[in-house]
Amino acid sequence: MNLAWYMARRLYSHGGDVKRVSRPAIRIATFGIMLGVAVMIISVCVVLGFKREVQDKVMGMGGHIQVLNYNYQLDLEQHPIVLDDEMMSTLRDIKGVAHVQRFCNQAGMLKTDESFQGVVLKGLDKDYDLSFLKEHLVEGEAHAFSDSASSQRIVISRLLAKQLKLTVGSKVYAYFFDGNVRARRFTVSAIYATHMNEFDKSIIFTDMHTTRRLSGYASDQYSGAELTVARLEDIPLVAGRVASYLKSSRDYYGAQYTAPTIRDLYPGIFSWLTLLDTNIWVILGLMIAVAAFTMISGLLIIILERTQFIGIMKALGASNARLRHLFLYFSSFIILKGIFWGNVAGFALVLAQQVWGFAHLNAETYYVDTVPVEMDWLFLVLLNVGTLLISFLVLILPSYLVSRIHPAKSIRFE
């Protein structure tokens, strides 16, 4: 058995040998490691959870990839493209595509006796996946939409419902302008809330038949199609395949296709999410620095308090290297204990938040009403290993204090 490790274990476990100064130093060092690890675990889980929540909401409203008219990127106005059954079948057959659904948008205005609001009616058909919409419903029920008959029903956001003072079952008029003013009367069938104001303040859902008639599109024309991929990490790869297929192709009305990803359509949101990674690294750096500082201070105190022990060991023939190894092993026990309790505290709070959601946020500011958390086990394992290695490595230089202690003087040291 390694002698230095054996002696370090004996010194660490033998409480009677711990003196009045080194006892609090060890506790402070252990607490510093524990606090740093707990804060890092919570921070990483919260940022990962927040990014996932916001990303899922953006993708839930617009899919992973959209097939649009190329002119949309030039003026952001709605331009139709042909998405007949043959085109839809081809898009579904592209490797990596899990689902394809068409939509048809029409800009208009909702008006009540007291207020009005500009909106975009998003027309859906029976093939549209309503799972995201149903997940965020707060009132009413979202029925399957049709592309062959008008239901005169709409699903609006809670933000719009509050602004226009509407409830489920309310009647409201919508006005559309294309040279002439056209009016439609709708019934609010359900209310949703994603807390993403960019969507909630303008998008309402209705059937495809209504929006296509209002837009004046031909029977095979739509505003676009949303593609969902099987794996999020494959979005750029699948987008490249879709773009290769659509490259320079035009429909028989002369419209050119394009296939931007959801990141291309909402670059501001995803750039902001990317900046959150910087916050993570800053927090990790600060917490590791705090842990390293407390460990260095603790190690120096422990060495100075055991000056007589070091002198006696040197007098018995122990080398400086062996004594340095002894105190590094001693420090590693403190680090491991701090990491263990830091994991216990961090994961306990994260799991409690997952189960009970006790920490709340202002949804209008943060897009979520409770603090979201997500565990990435590989990242968390690397976090623990990195903390252990860095905390251990920064102690190598302070451990050389052992070589400055002389046996003749240290044995008389009080």
C-alpha positions in Angstrom: 0.0 0.0 0.0 1.2 3.5 -0.8 2.6 4.8 2.5 1.8 8.5 1.8 -1.8 7.6 1.0 -2.1 5.4 4.1 -0.7 8.1 6.4 -2.9 10.7 4.8 -6.0 8.6 5.4 -5.0 8.0 9.0 -4.4 11.7 9.7 -7.7 12.7 8.0 -9.8 10.0 9.8 -8.1 10.5 13.3 -10.2 13.4 14.7 -8.1 13.7 17.9 -5.1 14.8 15.8 -7.0 17.7 14.3 -6.1 20.9 16.1 -8.2 24.0 16.9 -7.2 26.0 13.9 -7.1 23.3 11.2 -10.5 21.9 12.2 -12.4 25.1 11.0 -10.0 25.4 8.1 -10.9 21.9 6.9 -14.6 22.6 7.4 -14.4 25.9 5.5 -12.5 24.2 2.7 -15.0 21.4 2.5 -17.9 23.9 2.6 -16.2 26.0 -0.2 -16.0 23.0 -2.4 -19.5 21.9 -1.6 -21.0 25.3 -2.3 -19.1 25.7 -5.5 -20.2 22.3 -6.9 -23.8 22.8 -5.8 -24.0 26.3 -7.5 -22.4 24.9 -10.6 -24.8 22.0 -10.9 -27.8 24.2 -10.3 -26.6 26.8 -12.8 -25.9 24.3 -15.5 -29.2 22.6 -15.0 -31.2 25.9 -15.0 -29.5 27.2 -18.1 -29.9 24.0 -20.0 -33.5 23.8 -19.0 -34.2 27.4 -19.9 -32.5 27.0 -23.3 -34.5 23.8 -24.0 -37.8 25.4 -23.0 -37.4 28.5 -25.2 -36.0 26.4 -28.1 -38.9 24.0 -27.9 -41.4 26.8 -27.9 -39.9 28.5 -30.9 -39.7 25.2 -32.8 -43.2 24.1 -31.7 -44.6 27.3 -33.3 -42.6 27.0 -36.5 -41.1 23.5 -36.9 -37.4 22.8 -37.4 -37.2 23.7 -41.1 -39.6 25.7 -43.3 -40.2 25.5 -47.0 -41.1 29.0 -48.2 -41.3 31.2 -51.2 -37.9 32.7 -51.8 -39.4 36.2 -52.0 -40.4 35.9 -48.3 -36.8 36.4 -47.3 -36.7 39.6 -49.3 -39.7 41.5 -48.0 -41.2 39.3 -45.2 -44.5 39.5 -47.0 -46.6 36.3 -47.6 -46.0 34.8 -51.0 -47.6 31.5 -51.9 -45.8 28.4 -53.2 -47.1 25.1 -54.7 -47.1 22.3 -52.1 -49.1 19.6 -53.8 -49.3 16.0 -52.8 -46.3 15.1 -54.9 -44.1 17.8 -53.4 -45.2 16.8 -49.9 -44.5 13.1 -50.5 -41.0 14.0 -51.8 -40.3 16.1 -48.7 -41.4 13.3 -46.4 -39.0 10.9 -48.1 -36.0 13.1 -47.5 -33.7 11.2 -45.0 -34.0 12.6 -41.5 -37.5 14.2 -41.9 -40.0 12.9 -39.4 -43.1 15.0 -40.3 -44.2 17.6 -42.8 -47.2 19.8 -42.4 -48.6 22.7 -44.5 -49.8 26.0 -43.3 -51.4 29.1 -44.7 -51.1 32.6 -43.1 -53.2 35.6 -43.6 -52.7 39.0 -41.9 -55.7 40.8 -40.4 -57.1 42.6 -37.4 -59.2 41.5 -34.5 -61.6 44.1 -33.3 -64.0 44.4 -30.3 -66.0 47.3 -29.1 -63.2 48.4 -26.8 -60.0 47.5 -28.6 -58.3 46.1 -31.7 -55.1 44.2 -32.5 -53.3 43.3 -35.6 -52.9 39.5 -36.0 -51.8 36.7 -38.3 -54.3 33.9 -38.9 -52.4 30.6 -39.2 -54.5 28.1 -41.1 -54.0 24.5 -40.2 -55.4 21.3 -41.8 -56.2 17.8 -40.5 -52.5 16.7 -41.0 -51.2 19.4 -38.7 -49.6 18.1 -35.5 -51.6 19.8 -32.7 -49.6 18.3 -29.8 -47.6 21.5 -29.1 -50.7 23.6 -29.2 -52.7 21.3 -26.9 -49.8 21.2 -24.5 -50.0 25.0 -24.0 -53.8 25.3 -23.9 -55.1 27.0 -20.8 -58.8 27.1 -21.6 -61.1 25.3 -24.1 -60.1 22.5 -26.5 -58.3 22.6 -29.9 -60.3 20.4 -32.3 -58.8 19.1 -35.5 -58.9 21.7 -38.3 -60.1 21.2 -41.9 -58.9 22.4 -45.3 -62.3 21.7 -47.0 -64.8 23.5 -44.7 -64.8 26.6 -42.5 -65.3 26.1 -38.8 -65.4 29.8 -37.9 -63.4 28.9 -34.8 -60.2 30.4 -33.7 -57.6 29.6 -31.0 -56.1 32.8 -29.5 -53.4 33.5 -26.9 -54.1 34.5 -23.3 -52.3 37.7 -24.1 -54.7 38.6 -26.8 -57.7 37.4 -24.8 -56.7 39.6 -21.9 -56.1 42.6 -24.2 -59.4 42.2 -26.1 -61.3 40.9 -23.1 -62.3 37.7 -24.8 -63.1 34.3 -23.2 -63.8 30.8 -24.6 -67.1 31.1 -26.5 -66.8 34.9 -27.2 -67.7 36.2 -30.7 -65.2 38.5 -32.4 -64.9 40.1 -35.8 -61.7 39.9 -37.9 -61.0 42.4 -40.7 -58.8 41.8 -43.7 -57.5 44.4 -46.1 -56.4 43.7 -49.7 -57.8 46.7 -51.5 -61.2 45.9 -50.1 -62.2 45.4 -46.5 -63.5 42.0 -45.7 -65.0 40.9 -42.3 -65.4 37.5 -40.7 -67.0 36.6 -37.5 -65.2 33.9 -35.4 -65.9 32.1 -32.1 -63.1 31.7 -29.6 -62.8 27.9 -29.1 -59.7 27.8 -27.0 -56.9 29.9 -25.4 -53.2 29.1 -25.4 -50.2 30.6 -23.6 -46.6 30.0 -24.6 -45.3 33.1 -22.8 -43.4 33.9 -26.0 -44.7 37.4 -26.6 -43.3 37.4 -30.1 -45.9 34.7 -31.0 -48.6 35.2 -28.4 -49.3 38.8 -29.3 -50.1 38.1 -33.0 -50.6 34.4 -33.9 -54.1 32.9 -33.8 -55.0 29.5 -35.3 -57.9 28.6 -37.5 -58.7 26.2 -40.3 -56.9 26.1 -43.6 -60.0 26.6 -45.6 -60.7 30.0 -44.2 -57.2 31.4 -44.6 -56.8 30.1 -48.2 -60.1 31.7 -49.2 -59.0 35.0 -47.6 -55.6 34.9 -49.3 -57.0 34.0 -52.7 -54.6 31.2 -53.2 -55.1 28.4 -55.8 -56.0 24.9 -54.6 -52.4 23.8 -54.5 -50.9 27.0 -53.1 -49.9 27.5 -49.5 -47.8 29.9 -47.4 -45.3 27.1 -46.7 -44.6 23.8 -45.0 -43.0 23.0 -41.6 -40.6 20.1 -41.5 -39.8 18.3 -38.2 -36.6 16.3 -38.0 -36.1 13.1 -36.0 -33.0 14.5 -34.1 -32.4 18.1 -33.3 -28.6 17.8 -33.9 -29.4 16.8 -37.5 -31.3 20.0 -38.4 -28.4 21.5 -40.4 -27.7 18.2 -42.2 -31.4 17.7 -43.1 -31.8 21.4 -44.1 -28.8 20.9 -46.5 -30.6 17.9 -48.0 -33.8 19.8 -48.4 -32.0 22.8 -49.9 -30.2 20.6 -52.4 -33.4 19.1 -53.6 -35.1 22.5 -53.9 -32.0 24.3 -55.3 -33.0 26.6 -58.2 -36.4 24.8 -58.5 -39.6 26.8 -59.2 -43.2 25.9 -59.2 -45.4 26.3 -62.3 -46.4 29.8 -61.1 -42.7 30.8 -61.2 -42.2 30.9 -57.4 -38.8 29.8 -56.2 -38.4 27.6 -53.2 -36.2 28.2 -50.2 -35.7 26.1 -47.0 -34.5 28.2 -44.0 -34.1 26.6 -40.6 -35.9 27.9 -37.6 -32.6 29.5 -36.5 -32.5 31.4 -39.8 -36.0 32.7 -39.2 -35.5 33.8 -35.6 -31.7 34.6 -35.4 -32.2 37.0 -32.5 -33.7 34.5 -30.1 -31.1 31.8 -30.9 -28.2 34.3 -30.6 -29.5 35.3 -27.2 -29.7 31.6 -26.2 -26.1 31.1 -27.3 -25.0 34.0 -25.1 -26.3 32.1 -22.1 -23.4 29.6 -22.6 -21.0 32.5 -21.8 -22.8 33.0 -18.5 -22.3 29.3 -17.7 -18.5 29.5 -18.2 -18.3 32.7 -16.1 -20.2 31.0 -13.2 -18.1 27.8 -13.5 -14.9 29.9 -13.5 -15.9 31.9 -10.5 -17.0 28.9 -8.5 -13.9 26.9 -9.2 -11.8 29.9 -8.3 -13.6 30.1 -4.9 -13.2 26.4 -4.3 -9.5 26.5 -5.3 -8.8 29.6 -3.0 -10.4 27.9 0.0 -8.5 24.7 -0.6 -5.1 26.5 -0.9 -5.8 28.4 2.3 -6.8 25.2 4.1 -3.8 23.3 2.9 -1.4 26.0 4.0 -3.0 26.1 7.5 -2.9 22.3 7.7 0.8 22.2 6.8 1.8 25.0 9.2 -0.1 23.3 12.0 1.7 20.0 11.4 5.2 21.5 11.3 6.4 19.3 14.2 5.0 16.2 12.4 6.8 17.1 9.2 10.0 17.7 11.1 9.8 14.3 12.8 9.0 12.5 9.5 12.0 14.2 7.9 14.2 13.1 10.8 13.0 9.6 10.3 14.0 9.7 6.6 10.9 10.9 4.8 11.6 12.8 1.6 10.0 16.1 0.6 8.3 14.4 -2.3 6.7 11.8 0.0 5.5 14.4 2.4 4.1 16.5 -0.4 2.2 13.5 -1.7 0.9 12.9 1.9 -0.7 16.4 2.1 -2.0 16.2 -1.5 -3.7 13.0 -0.6 -5.0 14.6 2.6 -6.4 17.5 0.5 -8.0 15.1 -2.0 -10.1 13.6 0.8 -11.4 17.1 1.6 -12.1 17.8 -2.1 -13.9 14.5 -2.5 -16.1 15.1 0.6 -16.9 18.6 -0.6 -17.8 17.3 -4.1 -20.0 14.6 -2.7 -22.0 16.9 -0.5 -22.1 19.5 -3.3 -23.7 16.9 -5.6 -26.2 15.9 -2.9 -27.2 19.5 -2.3 -27.3 20.4 -6.0 -29.2 17.4 -7.2 -31.6 17.6 -4.3 -32.6 21.2 -5.3 -32.8 20.4 -9.0 -35.0 17.3 -8.4 -37.2 19.3 -6.0 -37.7 21.9 -8.7 -38.5 19.3 -11.3 -41.1 17.7 -9.1 -42.7 20.7 -7.3 -41.6 23.7 -9.3 -41.3 25.9 -6.2 -39.2 28.6 -7.9 -41.3 30.8 -10.0 -40.5 33.5 -12.6 -42.2 36.4 -14.3 -43.4 34.7 -17.5 -43.6 38.1 -19.4 -39.9 38.6 -18.9 -38.4 35.1 -18.9 -40.9 33.3 -21.2 -41.5 30.6 -18.5 -43.5 30.8 -15.3 -41.3 28.4 -13.3 -37.6 27.9 -13.3 -36.9 25.1 -15.9 -34.2 22.5 -15.2 -32.6 19.8 -17.3 -29.9 17.3 -16.4 -27.1 16.5 -18.9 -25.4 13.6 -17.2 -22.3 13.6 -19.4 -21.8 17.4 -18.8 -22.4 17.0 -15.0 -19.9 14.0 -14.8 -17.3 16.1 -16.6 -18.1 19.0 -14.3 -17.3 16.9 -11.2 -14.2 15.4 -12.8 -13.0 18.8 -13.9 -13.6 20.3 -10.4 -11.6 17.4 -8.8 -8.7 17.8 -11.2 -8.4 21.6 -11.1 -8.8 21.7 -7.3 -6.1 19.0 -7.0 -3.7 20.6 -9.5 -3.8 24.1 -7.9 -2.6 22.5 -4.7 0.7 21.2 -6.1 2.5 24.5 -5.9 1.4 25.3 -2.3 2.4 21.8 -1.2 6.1 22.7 -1.9 5.9 24.6 1.4 6.8 21.3 3.0 10.3 21.5 1.5 10.9 24.8 3.4 10.5 23.2 6.8 13.8 22.1 8.4 13.7 19.1 10.9 16.0 20.8 13.6 13.8 23.9 13.8 10.4 22.3 13.3 10.7 19.7 16.0 11.0 22.5 18.6 8.1 24.4 16.8 5.1 25.4 19.0 
